[in-house]
Amino acid sequence: VGVDWTSVVPAGDRVELPAYAFQHERYWPRPVASGDVSAVGQESLDHHLLGASVGLPTGGAVLTGRLSQSSHPWLQDHTVGGQTLVPGTAFAEMALRAGDQVGTGFLRELILQKPLALPTRTGVALQVTVGTPDETGDRPVEVFSRPSDDAAWECHATGLLGETPATVPAESTPWPPPGSQPVDVTGFYDGLADAGYGYGPAFQGLRALWRDGDTLYAEVELPETADAAGFGIHPALLDAALHAAAVTADTDTTTGTRLPFAWNGVALHATEATVLRVVLTTTPDGLNVRATDPTGAPVVTIDTLVLREITPDTLRQTGEQHLRDALFTVDWTRLPDPGTTPPDTSPWLRLDPAGPTPQTATAPPVAVLTLPDPRPQRTCRRTPSTAPPATCSAPSRTGSPTTATSTPVWWSSPAGPSPPCPARG
């Protein structure tokens, strides 16, 4: 029965629904880690990635933290090949913070060993370990993660920490430098998406770009969706400072998706910056990076940064994505031949229930009686033998006793053999 809704619902205007997915906005407060870590012998850290530190008797330290897409939603805006990866700038930020904890805040070297993919629903535990100083004062640093308490720790980065270098003077060059040519950045991030970089709003910080030969000048800004508090330098801001390097490969279609691989000579001169003026110079050893604030005061300098291509196979082997999307099948495993041969059935005696009992000179080792399906009854015939037959106490289906011999008798049908004759007990 049709319902006339006009009697209860007044007439209204029809509106077109958007063709794209609805934008979700979360109103529930996000979980915040709390608790007095000093009660369990740790030192609390005012850092957005690392929450506690433990000093070691040997002079080193272990810094701990936890990352997830729910506790650090800005990390959802950094995807490569469809996977949410912790940016290499975050490893540099954690190593610098660990160096500050033990008085060696200069990141002399940091090599990224393996990408860290964040699971969709759960998080990962972090440990940054700092070793004892060598004869030059440098300390080893390593960054580990594991998805659960019963999982093994995986190393993602190793490097060396040293004493903080001398103060870098402020830049006095006009901005943008004379002679540099502006580069149109319209659709810049759309082009990066085609190359495999999935940068969301938190990582789309490039605002302007100029070029002068092998040197690039960029202005980057931390979007309002990210907060600089609790960082030496926000990984999204430093990552945006490196995005302009993609322009140096605009004529090379073989570079693929490149990510930071080796950091050398990283020094942080100011904290919690939100706007950077960046100078990137291509050298034979890598990319030289100098970043200042709008007044020219130095914020971060990188002697050389080496980018390396990451392959789709490496991404598929990283994190939980390759397990979640895997199609599992049953595979039969061939076992080794035990070396046995099938039995010889040529001396067996085959009986016909409708015919006479064959006469043999010697008793066969096995007598086979074939019955049709369904089996109306079972009868047992003894094989010829010189010994007198013995009466079996087990009745047959016909009610008459069967005879037992020294030859086992098997019941057989088109469906297969049955157990031995009951006369054999």
Sequence and secondary structure as in RCSB ss.txt:
>XXXX:A:sequence
VGVDWTSVVPAGDRVELPAYAFQHERYWPRPVASGDVSAVGQESLDHHLLGASVGLPTGGAVLTGRLSQSSHPWL
QDHTVGGQTLVPGTAFAEMALRAGDQVGTGFLRELILQKPLALPTRTGVALQVTVGTPDETGDRPVEVFSRPSDD
AAWECHATGLLGETPATVPAESTPWPPPGSQPVDVTGFYDGLADAGYGYGPAFQGLRALWRDGDTLYAEVELPET
ADAAGFGIHPALLDAALHAAAVTADTDTTTGTRLPFAWNGVALHATEATVLRVVLTTTPDGLNVRATDPTGAPVV
TIDTLVLREITPDTLRQTGEQHLRDALFTVDWTRLPDPGTTPPDTSPWLRLDPAGPTPQTATAPPVAVLTLPDPR
PQRTCRRTPSTAPPATCSAPSRTGSPTTATSTPVWWSSPAGPSPPCPARG
>XXXX:A:secstr
    GGGTS         SS       S      S GGGGT EE   SS  EEEE TTS EEEEEEEETTTSGGG
GGEEETTEEB  HHHHHHHHHHHHHHHT  EEEEEEE S  B  SSSEEEEEEEE    TTS EEEEEEEESSTT
S  EEEEEEEEE          S SS TT EE   TTHHHHHHHTTEEE GGG  EEEEEEETTEEEEEEE  TT
S  TT SS HHHHHHHHHGGGGGGTT TT  SEEEEEEEEEEE SSS  EEEEEEEEETTEEEEEEE TTS EEE
EEEEEEEEE  HHHHHTSTTHHHHT                    TT EEE TTS     SS  S EEEE  SS 
          SS  EEEEEE TTSSEEEE SS EEEEETTEEEEE GGG 
